[in-house]
Amino acid sequence: MIVTGCPPRVVTFWYRCVAMSETSPGSARSPRLPPVRVLHVGGTGLLSSACADAGIRAGHEVWLLNRGRTRNVPVPDGVHRLVADARSPAAVAAAVTGTTFDVVVQWIGFTPDQVRADLDLFAGVGQYVFVSSASVYRKPPAHYLVRESSTPLENPFWQYARDKIACELLLSEAHRRTGFPVTVVRPSLTYGPSQIPVCVGSWERPWTIVDRMRRGAEVIVPGDGTSLWTVTHADDLATGLVGLLGNPRAIGEAVHITSDEVLTWNDIYREVGRAAGVEPRLLHVPTDALVAADPELEGTLLGDKVHSTVFDNSRLRDLVPGFTATVPFTEGIRSTIAWFEADVTRRLVDREADALWDRIAEVYTTALARVVPPPIER
Ligand SMILES: NC(=O)c1ccc[n+]([C@@H]2O[C@H](COP(=O)([O-])OP(=O)(O)OC[C@H]3O[C@@H](n4cnc5c(N)ncnc54)[C@H](OP(=O)(O)O)[C@@H]3O)[C@@H](O)[C@H]2O)c1
């Protein structure tokens, strides 16, 4: 833990948190952390809105900074709003002038250029949480079990992951040089009311997969669907992330936050189908063929989802004692489907993705029929 060389406000924050946590029962391993004033840059997104909600419930003073364009996500009572375009450091500086924050959570930093200005803008905060991604871990993996301490950061398949790695390196260098109080959080595939987590789906129009299932159209599963995968509900991510806020032991740390439930992709698709009231027709297609059909799939498949990935969450549990993900996929996906069912305007279909999947299914099933040996004549 670096305290020497930190800006005075960081040191004050650190000692305040340690002093309050050490007076609570169980002390070092189960600290009762004081409430903090936290600014979420973002805050009305799928993940960040769950964290804003959980922050309010935990007694924190929660502020959101965004452009005010995303209006379909309810903001809990008591949340303070700031409006600015995060891509303009001057606009952010103007919006936050006059307010000091104990913690800033950066949800929408994707490249070092977008994050660099935060080193000055938020130089005085007690903790800066950077939301990265578990896609930063080495692909293909050398070991199925991902641990922060032993899994290198390297992803030759996905620019998004390489950019997140570059952001992490910039921030950890600032931590080493000046004591910038960064905590890196790495979610893996995380869903919530408005997102259906599948391997080949439409992120913008998630209902597309259910629409296909209900029409009896094949849904595409890469490989043979037996690789292991982890999906996490946004409420569980929020429990872990809120446990890190104002947590002095989390400063200088990088930690993933996931469920401990391990499923195969076949399980995940079938569970989505069950929640939607259908038995889905799965079409297993080699990943190479999918990437050849749509090169944009390379990052999300070869750079992430087709590799068996199971997370060891012991570092999180060390920092947030008692953390357990409590939303099993069977339960979470039912409430997600119910959210879509509640309003027809949510059930949009991505016609372009649909047409691509139809084309792949047609080519692949035709090719498969051609390699089936003719019946042996007796
Ligand atoms: N979901 C996953 O499975 C997953 C996995 C790994 C990592 N992550 C990481 O999680 C983060 C995304 O979190 P999320 O799901 O909560 O976000 P999101 O759904 O992408 O929402 C974006 C939020 O940021 C605001 N915003 C967007 N552009 C802005 C701008 N230029 N200036 C100010 N505000 C802006 C939006 O509000 P306005 O539109 O009103 O501005 C909204 O509040 C990303 O860093 C992503 O890499 C997600």
The ligand as a Gaussian input file, in Angstrom:
#p B3LYP/6-31G(d) Opt

LIG

0 1
 N      -21.525000      -5.442000     -19.668000
 C      -20.498000      -6.222000     -19.621000
 O      -20.627000      -7.430000     -19.788000
 C      -19.116000      -5.657000     -19.343000
 C      -18.056000      -6.557000     -19.203000
 C      -16.787000      -6.047000     -18.964000
 C      -16.599000      -4.685000     -18.830000
 N      -17.657000      -3.826000     -18.960000
 C      -17.389000      -2.383000     -18.835000
 O      -18.460000      -1.731000     -18.166000
 C      -18.546000      -0.377000     -18.640000
 C      -19.937000      -0.095000     -19.138000
 O      -20.774000       0.072000     -18.043000
 P      -22.338000       0.307000     -18.211000
 O      -22.921000      -0.954000     -18.748000
 O      -22.888000       0.814000     -16.966000
 O      -22.334000       1.448000     -19.331000
 P      -23.223000       1.643000     -20.580000
 O      -24.430000       0.783000     -20.552000
 O      -22.316000       1.614000     -21.727000
 O      -23.768000       3.162000     -20.270000
 C      -23.068000       4.256000     -20.541000
 C      -23.301000       5.341000     -19.437000
 O      -22.374000       6.374000     -19.681000
 C      -23.045000       7.574000     -20.066000
 N      -22.280000       8.140000     -21.190000
 C      -22.015000       7.570000     -22.401000
 N      -21.252000       8.385000     -23.136000
 C      -21.011000       9.485000     -22.387000
 C      -20.266000      10.677000     -22.582000
 N      -19.613000      10.937000     -23.715000
 N      -20.237000      11.575000     -21.575000
 C      -20.900000      11.370000     -20.415000
 N      -21.612000      10.260000     -20.172000
 C      -21.665000       9.329000     -21.148000
 C      -24.463000       7.182000     -20.445000
 O      -25.392000       8.228000     -20.189000
 P      -25.747000       9.329000     -21.352000
 O      -26.029000       8.547000     -22.598000
 O      -26.950000      10.012000     -20.804000
 O      -24.573000      10.234000     -21.471000
 C      -24.676000       6.025000     -19.443000
 O      -24.910000       6.558000     -18.172000
 C      -17.537000      -0.249000     -19.781000
 O      -16.351000       0.344000     -19.287000
 C      -17.295000      -1.688000     -20.189000
 O      -16.027000      -1.857000     -20.777000
 C      -18.910000      -4.277000     -19.214000

